[in-house]
Amino acid sequence: MAERFFLYDDLEETKTRFVSFMGENQRFDLAIVRSDRYYGKQLVLDIQGSRFAIIGEDDLKEEGYLEHVFQLSEEDAEELKSFLTEIV
């Protein structure tokens, strides 16, 4: 068997916040991972929806981004954006 070729194999200290809240139409169960790896952006994991994205302020300003990446309606994406804007 050939030797495994790693592009990278790093260990990094992270800070993870688990948060759950109810929107008008759905429940959000999130894990928000902070590290130095993503240039000030945070890894946001939607635990119930099995989706994730690396999100920064610029991503929250991009129209339709949250709808696309988390497969949300416009209304649900606006609730998520409202929360993420407070913490990003």
C-alpha positions in Angstrom: 0.0 0.0 0.0 1.3 3.5 -0.9 2.1 6.0 1.8 -0.7 8.5 2.5 0.0 12.0 1.2 -1.3 14.6 3.5 -2.0 18.1 2.2 -2.1 19.2 5.9 -2.6 17.5 9.3 -2.9 20.2 11.9 -4.2 20.3 15.5 -5.7 23.6 16.5 -7.3 25.0 19.7 -10.9 26.0 19.0 -13.8 27.5 20.9 -17.1 26.0 20.2 -20.5 27.4 21.1 -23.6 25.2 20.9 -26.9 27.2 20.6 -30.5 26.3 20.0 -33.3 28.7 19.4 -36.8 28.7 17.9 -37.6 30.8 14.9 -41.1 31.5 13.6 -41.1 28.3 11.5 -38.3 26.1 12.7 -35.8 25.3 15.4 -32.2 26.1 14.8 -29.6 23.8 16.5 -26.1 25.2 15.7 -22.5 24.7 16.6 -20.3 27.7 16.0 -16.6 26.9 15.9 -14.1 29.7 16.3 -10.4 29.2 15.3 -7.6 31.0 13.6 -7.8 28.7 10.6 -10.5 30.6 8.6 -9.1 34.1 8.7 -11.6 35.5 11.2 -14.6 33.6 9.8 -16.4 31.0 11.8 -17.5 27.5 11.0 -21.3 27.3 11.5 -22.8 23.8 11.6 -26.5 23.3 11.3 -26.8 20.1 13.3 -30.4 19.2 12.4 -30.0 20.0 8.7 -26.5 18.4 8.4 -25.1 21.5 6.6 -22.3 23.8 7.4 -20.5 26.9 6.1 -17.6 29.1 6.9 -19.2 32.5 7.6 -17.9 36.0 8.1 -19.5 39.4 7.9 -19.0 39.6 4.2 -21.0 36.3 3.7 -23.9 37.6 5.8 -24.1 40.6 3.5 -24.3 38.5 0.4 -27.9 38.2 -0.8 -29.2 34.7 -0.9 -26.1 33.1 0.7 -27.7 31.6 3.8 -30.8 30.5 1.8 -28.5 28.6 -0.5 -26.0 27.1 1.9 -28.5 26.0 4.6 -31.4 25.4 2.2 -33.7 27.8 4.0 -36.6 29.9 3.1 -36.0 33.7 2.9 -37.9 34.2 6.2 -35.9 31.5 8.0 -32.6 32.7 6.6 -33.4 36.2 7.8 -33.9 34.9 11.4 -30.6 33.0 11.2 -28.8 36.1 9.7 -30.2 38.2 12.6 -28.6 35.8 15.1 -25.3 35.4 13.3 -24.9 39.1 12.8 -24.8 39.4 16.6 -22.0 36.9 17.0 -19.8 37.1 13.8 
